Structure formats: structure tokens, C-alpha cells
Amino acid sequence: MSGPLISFADVSFAYPNQSTPVLMSFSHAVVSGRMIGVVGQSGCGKSTLIRLITGRLRPRGGHIALHASVDPRRHGHYGLVTQTDGLFPWRSVESNILAAFPEAASDEQRAGLHENLEALGLSPAVLRNFPFQLSIGMRKRVELCRAVLRPSPLTLADEPFAALDVASAAAARRWLISKVSAAGGTLLLVSHDLRIVAEFCQEILIFRYNAPGLVEAVQNPVVGLPPEDPRATDFRVSIARSIGAL
């Protein structure tokens, strides 16, 4: 693939009637095949960044360009897991997931759907249910399945594990990382869990607490190290200080 998946060129954004900017002259390129973490305090603009990428918000200045492979306007696609409930309430679980496919799903894809639901700790019987019949954690796992079942060069995941219990979150995390990695895709992961970000993400976008609107991109020197490794601990502490958590 030639060129970055996402290019931010001097992007600025602020909500109406708010003097504090969310982004200020942000330039960055998201390249293919990487795990990228997005960290910062609550309300700093992490979810806003996702909405700017998807076009639900427009920059006040600058430009965001999507590669054709992930631009829906050019028949590209990306996977999306929202922080809020992103399922269609009027559709069954099966219809929600299969909505990710542009055409009718094949028998192989339907078989894969059952297998992936079970890997996420869900019975295929939930396919007949509607979102209101599921717990928040179950709905979030359905949304994860929809985002990743159709392979995409890019997956945007906004706090995908926040509503899950510890065991379910660990299983979902392993499943998501393995699926994106196997497809050679890029994952943009918004998370408050610095242990996850430090262990799996090669690059981290930091919304600094002491400089509103400024986002710092850092390379992760401890990616792949177990969380208990002292080097990983020191790195997490440095990130925590940057976002004002210490």
C-alpha cells in the first residue's frame, strides 16, 4: 500500500463556545500495519479524534485525508467500535454484524461469525436477539465482532473493553489484536489502560494535560514486554505523568 492510511495536515478543532482547543495544528501520518494507542485524561479529545477521522466532525482548520482503501466515499471501508452503543436497535444481532458486508454473506462467512462469537464468549444463539435484550458488555462484543469480521486495513476502537469484566476484556483484547495482526491491519486504540497500550501499541498519541490542543506522537520502546518488566513500568509512569495521571 502506497501512502499513509490517514494524514493529518495542520488540523485544528474546537467545539463551539469553548475557548480550549481539542487539536491545534496537529500533523501526523498513520501508516499501515501498526498498533497505535491514543491516551489522555477524560474529556481531552480522544473520542473527538475518532469522530474527525470518520467525518462525523469537521476540522476547523487543516485537512484530514484517508487512503482510498479506508475511505467510504471511494468504496473503501474501516472497522469502528464506538465508545457509546453503536448497534442498530431495530436490527437483530445477526443483521447488525452482517451489515458490515456490502453483499450477502457467504456460508463460510456465516460459519466464521459463529466461531468468532464463541471466541468472544458469546453463544451463537444471541444472533436471534436484538440489542435491547443484551447486556452492555455483550453488545460491545457484538460491535467488536462487526468491526473486525470483515477484514479492513484500519480498525478504529474507542474504549472497546471498558464495559467488560476482567476475563471478558482479556479474551476480547487477545481476539482483537490477533485478528488485526493476522489481517496486516492498523489499529487505532483509544484506551485509559496504559498497561494495554504499553504492551501492544508500537506508537502512542498523547493528549498532554498541560498543553491543551497539543498531541505528541511517541514511539513505544517497550512494546511486547510483559507489564511487570521494570522498563515497561517506567515507561507507563512517564506516560502517566504526560497525561496528568500522576
N, C-alpha and C positions, 0 to 999 in steps of 0.2 A: 504494500500500500504506500503510495507516494503522498507525502504531506501529512501534517498532523490531523487527528480526528477533530479537535476543537482548537480554534485560535482566538484568543482574547487580544484585542489590539486597543490599548489605551481606554479600557472600559471603565466607565463611572456610573454609579447608580445611587440614588437616594429616594426614599419614599416621600410622597407629598407631605408638606407641613412638618418634615423632620430635618433639623439642621445637621445632624450627624450622618455622614455618608456611609453607605454599606460597602461600596467599592470606590476607589479613587485611582484613576489612571492605571488600571490593572492590565498588564500584558503578560501572556503566558501561552504556551503551546502544550496541549495534551496529546502525547504520541501513542501509537498503537502498542498493545501488548503489555501494559503496565498496570499495576495496582496503585491507586492514588488515594490517600486519605485526606479528608477535609476536617479540620478540628478548630475549636474555638468555643467561647462561652455561649450559653443560650442567648439567642436574640442577636448574635453578632452578624449574621448574614449567610450562614452556611446553606440553609434551605433556599434563600434568595438566589444564591449562585446556581443551584439546580434549576430553579424556575427561569433564570435568564438563559441557560443553555437550551431548555425546552421551548423557549419563546413565549412562555406564559407571562413573562415580564420583559420589557424592552429597556435596553440601556439608555441612560440619559445622555451619555456621550460615548464615543468609541464604537467598536464593532465586534461582534462575535460571529465567526464563520464556522460552519460544520462541514466536514468532509462529505462528499456525495453519498458514501456508504452508510452514513448515520443521519442524513438529512431527509426527513419525511417528504419534503417538497420535491425531492429528486429521487423518490422511490427507495430511499434508504430507511433504516429503522434502528432504534435503540431500545434496550430494556429499561424499564423505570419502576422503581419501588418508592412510593411517596411516604412522607412521614405520617400523613393522615391516611384515612381509609380510601384506597384508590380503586376499589372494586365497583363494578356497576351493580347497584342494588336490585335492579329489575331482571338481572340475568342469573342463571344458575352458576354454580362454581365451574362446571364443565364449560359452559358458554363463555364465562369470564376468561378462562385460560385460553381457550381456542380462539378468542378474539385477537390474540397476538399474531395469528397466521393470516396471511392475505387471502388464502384459498382454503377449501375444506381440508381438514386434517386427514392424513393417511392412516391406515391401520397401524403402521409402525409408530407414527407419532402418538396415536392414542394409547398404544401399549407403553410407550415411553412416559406418557403422562401418569399412568398408574404407578410405574416404577419410581418416578421422581416424587410423587406424593408420599409414597411409603418411606422413601429416604428422608423425607422431612417430618416423619412421624404422623402422617395423616392417612387414614383409610380411604381407599378409592370410593367408598360409599358416600363421602362428602360431595362427590361430583353432582349428586342429585339435589343437594341443598342449595339454599340461597344465602347470601352473605349474612342476613339478619339472624340466621339460625346457627351461626358460628361465633365462637369467642373471638376477641380481638387478636389473640395470638394465632389462632387458626386462620383468620382472614389474612394476616400478614404473611403467613407461609404460603397461602394460595397466591398472593400477589408476587411473592418471590418466584414461585413456580412459573407464573405467567411471564415474568420479566426475562427468565433465563431459558425456558423450554425451547423457544425459537432462537437459535444461536444468533448473536449480534456482535458486531465489532465493539460495541460500547454498552455498558450497563451502568445506570445511574441509580444509586441506592442511598436513600436518605433515612438514616437510623433504622435499618431493616430488622434489627434484632431487639429493639428497645422494648417491645411488648411481649417478649418471650421469656419463659422461665429459663433458668441456667442451663439445664440439659437440652432443651429445645433450641436455645440460642447457639449452643456449641455445635449441635448437629447441623443447624441451618447454615452456620458460618462455614463449616467444613464443606458442605454441599455447594454453597455459592462459590467459594474460592476454587474448588475443584472444577466446577462447570465452566467458569470464566477462563480458567487457566487452560483447560482442555481445548477450548474453542480458540485459544490465542487471542482472547478479547481483552478489552480495557475495562477496569472497574474504577469508578469514582465513588468512594465510600465516605459518606458523612457519618461521623461517629463521635460520641463522647468517651468511648472506651479507648484510652490511649494504649492499653495492652494489645488490643486487636490491631490498631493502626501500626504500632511499632513492629509487631511480629510479621505482618503480611504486606504492608504497603511500601513500595520502593521509593515513593515520593510523597511528601506531605505538604498540603497547603494550609498555612497557619493564619487564622484571623487573629492578629495581635490585639491584646486587650488595651494596650497603652497607645495605640495608633489607629483610631477608627478609620476605616476605609482602606487600610493598607493590608495586603495579603502577601505573606512571604512563602516562597516555594523552597523547600529544603529536601535534599536527598537523604535517604534513611540509611545510615551506616550499620544498623543492627538488624536489618530485615532478615528473617529466618532464624534469628537467635531465640531460644526459649525465654519467656518472660522473666524467669528467675535469674538469668545471667546478669551479673553486675553491670555490664556495658549497656544492656537493654534497660535496666533500671535507671542508670544515669541519663540515658537519652530521654526516657519518659519524663524524668524530673525536669530536664531542660525544656521540653515541650510544654509541660505543665506551667512552668514559670512564664513562658512566652504568651500563653493564653490567659494568664492571671489566675490560675487554679492554685498557686502556692504563693 
